[in-house]
Structure formats: structure tokens, C-alpha cells
Amino acid sequence: MSLDLSEEIYKITKNYPKNERFGVISQMQRSATSVGANLVEGAGRNTSKEFNYFLGISMGSLSELDYFVELSVRLKYLEKSKANKILYEINSLRKMIISLKKKLKT
């Protein structure tokens, strides 16, 4: 699911203005790929505490991506309907991570 989100972000940012290459585009791509990368890295760690730490980083990256999706709509780089689809994916991932974090506490 996080890989799908990253792929989607790369696809949509291809249509963003070129002057955003080192701004919004870079930030969106980095935050999107950070979600999955940190999930995988955390899962490969030896303890639940370490895994939980990387889940937290993934949550932060989702929040950052959420912000840039909303900003993209305001800047008219992204249609609201497309943004809503991405925000739905972000929220679905967020719920999954919250559930994982709760399971690690028990």
C-alpha cells in the first residue's frame, strides 16, 4: 500500500511546474517514499521498541505528505478529486500504522 502511494505521488508530480523540482515535488516524493522505507526498516529491526520508533517516523512522513497534498490543491497543481483519493490512501495507511503501534504496546 505504501509502495502504491509512492508510485502515485511520482506520477502526479510529473505534471507539476518545473520550478517546483527542488520544492514541493522533492518534498512530496521524499515524504511518500519515507513512509514505506521506514516501515520496512522498522520491520527488520530486532525489538518492538525499535519497530515502534520507525512507525513513528512513518506517521510523521504521512503528515508531511498530507500537508503537501493540501498545498498542491491550493496552488492549483492538483485537482481536489485526485487529492481526495491520495488523502484517503494516506488516512488508510495512518490507521494501519496506529493499529500496529497499539499491537506493539500489548
C-alpha positions in Angstrom: 0.0 0.0 0.0 2.8 2.4 0.8 4.5 1.5 -2.4 1.3 2.3 -4.3 1.2 5.7 -2.6 4.8 6.4 -3.6 4.2 5.4 -7.2 1.1 7.6 -7.3 3.0 10.6 -5.9 5.8 10.2 -8.5 3.2 10.0 -11.3 1.2 13.1 -10.3 4.3 15.3 -9.6 5.5 14.7 -13.2 2.8 17.3 -14.1 3.9 19.9 -11.6 5.7 23.1 -12.7 9.4 22.5 -13.3 10.3 25.3 -10.9 9.0 23.1 -8.1 11.5 20.4 -8.8 13.5 21.3 -5.6 10.5 22.4 -3.7 7.1 20.8 -3.5 8.0 17.9 -5.9 11.0 16.9 -3.9 9.3 17.1 -0.6 6.3 15.1 -1.7 8.4 12.4 -3.2 10.7 12.2 -0.2 7.9 12.1 2.3 6.0 9.5 0.3 9.0 7.1 -0.1 10.0 7.7 3.5 6.7 6.1 4.7 7.4 2.7 3.1 11.1 2.8 3.7 10.7 3.3 7.4 8.0 0.6 7.7 10.4 -1.8 6.0 13.4 -0.7 8.1 11.4 -0.9 11.3 10.1 -4.4 10.5 13.7 -5.5 10.0 14.8 -4.4 13.5 15.3 -6.7 16.4 12.9 -5.2 19.0 9.3 -3.9 19.2 10.7 -0.7 20.6 12.8 -0.2 17.5 9.9 -1.1 15.2 7.7 1.4 17.1 10.3 4.1 16.6 10.2 3.6 12.8 6.4 3.5 12.8 6.5 6.9 14.4 8.8 8.2 11.6 6.4 6.8 9.0 3.5 8.6 10.7 5.4 11.9 10.6 6.1 11.4 6.9 2.4 10.7 6.2 1.6 14.0 8.0 4.1 15.8 5.9 2.7 14.3 2.7 -0.8 15.3 3.8 0.3 18.9 4.1 1.9 19.0 0.7 -1.1 17.4 -1.0 -3.3 20.1 0.5 -0.8 22.8 -0.5 -0.8 21.3 -4.1 -4.6 21.8 -4.2 -4.3 25.4 -3.1 -1.5 26.1 -5.6 -3.7 24.5 -8.3 -1.1 21.8 -9.1 -3.5 19.1 -8.2 -7.3 18.6 -8.6 -9.3 18.3 -5.5 -10.8 14.9 -6.6 -7.3 13.5 -7.1 -6.1 14.9 -3.8 -9.1 13.3 -2.0 -8.1 9.9 -3.4 -4.5 10.4 -2.2 -5.7 11.7 1.2 -7.8 8.6 1.6 -4.8 6.4 1.0 -2.8 8.5 3.5 -5.5 8.0 6.1 -5.8 4.3 5.4 -2.1 3.9 6.0 -2.3 6.1 9.1 -5.0 3.8 10.5 -2.9 0.7 9.8 0.2 2.2 11.5 -1.9 3.2 14.5 -3.2 -0.3 14.8 0.3 -1.7 14.5 1.6 0.6 17.2 -1.3 -0.5 19.5 -0.4 -4.1 19.0 3.2 -3.5 19.8 2.2 -2.0 23.2 0.2 -5.1 24.2 
